Amino acid sequence: MKTEEYKVQFLKHLQKRVIVKEPVNLYEPIAYILNLGGKRLRPILTLMSCDLFGGSSINALDAALAIEMFHNFSLVHDDIMDDAPLRRSQKTVHEKWDVNAGILSGDAMLVLSSQLLESYNGEQFKRLNTLLNKTALEVCEGQQYDIDFGTRTNVTVTEYINMISLKTAVLVATSLKFGAIIALAEENDIENIYNYGLNLGIAFQLQDDYLDVFGTKDFGKQKAGDIIENKKTYLFLRTLELATKNDCEKLLKWYEIEQFSEDKINGVITLFKKYKIPELMEVEIQKYTLKAIQNIDNLLLIDVKKKVLMKFANELMERKV
């Protein structure tokens, strides 16, 4: 099926499985965040992967919803930690309700993500649940690194790539691996599709960082939010590597400002441009996208199926899916 068809299939399943029940104040925020829209990238990948390896996407719907449920749980809690006002152009859960609602509804989503996997048989359930638990812990590790970076002055680009691998990329990789496990794919294919997702996830997050500052479209987030929140992204860390001592001091001074400041945003962007960070970042994004495409070559799939994965990688990086 086409990407949009997987999305429609998934959304029908979501509407059937996610209902608001008592206590309403627990389940309403869950329904709210899950119905805010978004690309539905991860569940689409689960369904697509299952089909590509000879399974039926219908059998992967609960696993796809488990992935989306977990992803949105992490977003609700991340938004609380970041004190983010918007998610997909709408109020975040803790803004619309309160912090307690965000914490408790988020906790419930984590439990529900695991419960959804109970529809699979013994061996499949074990593999899927083990993978979900491993991934969940890695996402938490990635989030902790992200928090730790906020108080460190010696973060390296390598450490940053590791952090986004854990916080973002492993869930993309797991989405694909879920589909392959359900389709009973060969073990080598299961690992290769995971690595494809890992590299694609890194490229996707790097591009997300780039678009946060230099994107021309509205992606439903606060513009230059990473600069406002003093996030040590690739752009910031690469600038520190390349800048003169004087410019490094300027950049660090800007990142001491806690409140919103147009001067700060413009000053930081000027430094990014001075050291050609946007161009360097495009090279880095392309590097991981090409790695993902190389992983496809290792799959025991016919060429027409490999082309589906190549097309998806290209469309994702062009923000067409």
N, C-alpha and C positions, 0 to 999 in steps of 0.2 A: 504493500500500500504506500501511498504518498504520505509525507510527514503530516500534512493537515488531516488526512484520514485517520491516522493513528491518534492524533489529538482529539478528534471528534469521538472516536471509540472510547478513549480514556475518560473524557468529560462526561459521557453518558454513564459510565461505570461510577465515576465520582459522585454524580447526583443520586445514584441509586444507593450507594454505600454510606455516604456522609449525610446524616440527618440530625436535626436539632431536637434533642429530647431533654428530659429532666436529668439533672439540674440545668436549666437553660443557660445560666451564666457560665457554665463550664463548656457546653457544646456550641453555643452561639459564636464565640470567638474562633473556634476551630473551623466552623463552616465559613465564617467571614474571611479568614486568611486563605483558605483553600479555594475560595471563589473569587479572589481578587484578580485572577487572570494570570498573566505570565506566559512564558514560552512553553512550559510543560516539557522542557528539554529531557529531564531524567526519565519520566515515565514513557515518553515517546521512544527513548533509546532502549528501554526494557522490552517494549512490544516489538520494536523493529529487530532487535537482536534475536528474540525468540523466533520470529518469522524467518530470518536469514539462515538460521541453523536448522531449519526444517520443522520447527514446532508451530504451534498456533498462538497467535497473539491473544486470543480469547483466554487461553490458559494462563497468560502472564498478567492479566489485569489486576489481580489482587497484589501481586508483587510490585507492579508499577505504582499502585496506590500506596503501598507501604513505603516505597522510595520517596514519593511526593509528600507523604505524611511526615516522614522523618525530616526531609529537606525543609518543610515549612515550620516544623518544631524548632529547628536550628535558627531559622530566620526570626521567629518570634523572640527567642532568647537573645540572639545577636542584637536585635533592634533595642531591646531593653538595655543591654550592656553599652551600646553606642549612643543611647538616648536619641535614636533616629525618629524624626517626626513623620516621615513618609515611607511607604512601601508600595511600589507600583502605582504611584501618584495618589494613593489614598492614605488615610491615617493608619499608623501602625497600631497593633492590638493594644499595646500599653497606653497609647494616646487616646484611642477610642473608648477603652474601658479604664483599666488602671494597671499598675505593675503587677499586683497580685493576680489579676486575671491572666496576664501574659505568662506568668510563671506557672500557674496551675494548669491552664489550658495547654501550654507547651508540654508540661509533664505528661498530660493525658495523651497528647499526640505521639509522644515517644512510645508509650505503652501500646497505643493503637497500631503503630507501625509494625511492631512485633506480632501483635494479635492477628493482623491481616495475613501473615505467613502461615498461620495454622490451617489454612485451607489446602495446603500441600501435603503430600504423603510423607511418611516417616523420614526416609533418607533425604528427599528434597528439602523438607522442612528443616532438617538438621543443617544441611549445607547453606541454605538461604539464611537461616537465623544466625548461624555462626558468622557468616559473612557480614550480616547487618550489624551484629554486635562489635565485630572487629572494626568495621567502618565507622560506627558511632563513636567508638573510643578514639579513633584516629582524628575524627572531626573535632572532638573535644581537645585533643592534644594540639591540633592546629590553632584552635581558638585561643588556647592558653599561650602558645607562642606569640600569637598576634597581640595579646594583652601584654605579655612580657616585653615585647619590642617597644611598647609605649614608654617604658622607663629606662630603656637601654640606649646608649649612645654609640655602640660599636656593632650594630647589626650589619651583616654582610648580605650581598645579593644572593649568595648560595643559601644562606639561612632563610631568606625570604621565599625563594623558590620551594624549599622544603616545607615551609609553613603553608603556602597556598596549595601544595600537593596534598597535604593532610586536610586542610580546612575546606577545600573546594573540589580538587581533582579526583580524590578517592571515591567520592559519591557518584561522579559521572562514570568512573570505571566500574563501580559496583552495579550501577544501573544496567550496563551492558552485560556484565557477568551474570546478573540475575536471569536475564533472558536466555543466555547460553545454557545455564544450568537447567532451566525449565525445559529447554528444547533437547536436553540430553546430548549436547555437543561433545566432541572429542576434547580430552583434557588440554591438549596443546592449544586448541582453538579458544577454549575458555580463558586461558591465561593470556593469549595474544589479544583477544578482544578487550580484556581488562587493561592491558598496557596501551592499547589504542585509546581507550577512554581516559587513561591517566595523562597521557601527553596532550590529548585534545583539551582536557580540563585545565591543564596548566596554561595552554595557549589562550583558552577562553577567559580565564581570570586575569591574565596579563592584559588582554584586550579590554576587559571590563575596567581595569585600572586606568588604561589609556583613555577610554571613552568618558570616564568620570571627569576628566580634566579637558580633553580635547574633542570630545564628541559633539556633533552638531545636532543630533536628534535628541528628543526627550525620552529617556528610558525609565521615567517614573521615579527617579531618585533626585535628591538634592544635588544641584550642579556643583562640581568641585568639592563634594562632600568629604573626600579623603584629605584634601588640604585643610578644610575647615576643622576636621577632627584630628589633624596632625598625624594622620596615618603614614607610617614609614613604608610606602609602596616602592616598587621597582624604580619609579621615576625619581623619588626622593633619594634613595640609596645610591643609584647610579650617578646622580648629580654630585653627591658627596665624594664619590670615588674620583670624579673627573675635575671638579671645581678647584679653583685657587683657594688658598687659605682664607683670604678675605671673603670670597663668595660663600665658602662653607660656613663661615661665621654668620653671614647675612641670612643664609637659609635656616640655620639653627635658631637664629633670633626670631625669624618669622614663626617658627614652629613652637616658640614659647608662648605665643599669643593664643589664649583659650577662646575668646569671644569672636563672633563673626566680624570679618574685616575685608572689605573689597580691596583695600591697599595690600593686605597680606596675600590674597588670592592672586592679584595681578603681579605682585613682587615675586612670588614663588614661580608662577608660570613663566615670567621673564627669565628667571634663572634656568628653568627646564629648557627653554628654547635656546638660550645662549650656548648650552653644552650639547645641543642637538639630541636631547633625550627622546623626543617623539620618534625620530628616525631610528635611533638605536633600539627603541622598544619595538618598533615594527619588525626589525631584523630578528629580535628574540621571539616574538610571536610567530613569525614565519618558521623559525627553527623548530619549535615544538609542534607546529601544525604538520611540518614535513616528517617529523618523527612519528606522529600519529599515522600518517599516510603510509610510511614504511612498515609499520606494524601490520597494516592490512595485507601486505605482500606475503606475510607469514601464515595467513589463514588458509585453511583447506576449503576454500569456497570457489565457486565458478566465477569467472570474471564479471559477469553481470551483477552478481551480488557484491563483489568487491567495489564495483563502481558506485553502488548505493552508499556505501560507507565513505568513499572519497567525496561524493557529491554532498553528503551531509556535512562533512568536515569543512568543505569550502563554503557551503551556504551558512553554516554556523558562524564562521569567521567573517563573513560578509553581513552578518546579522539579518539573514533572510528567514531564519527559523527561530 
